[in-house]
């Protein structure tokens, strides 16, 4: 019976701690992504995925410049 109560207490504490850890974070991936998108739009570009999945917004996305001064590829 003591083992059952101890196990229940440990599980309850574990679930409580994990619920706190999954809350919204300041300065996380999404805020970095929003800042990158805003910077890219200010330079007349569009944010495109690079195909990488590093967990860092700057490495996972690139700003593709479009407009008058952007380099063009010729066929």
Secondary structure by P-SEA (a helix, b strand, c coil): caaaaaaaaaaaaaaaaaaaaaccccccaaaaaaaaaaaaaaacbbbbbcccccccccccccccccccccccccc
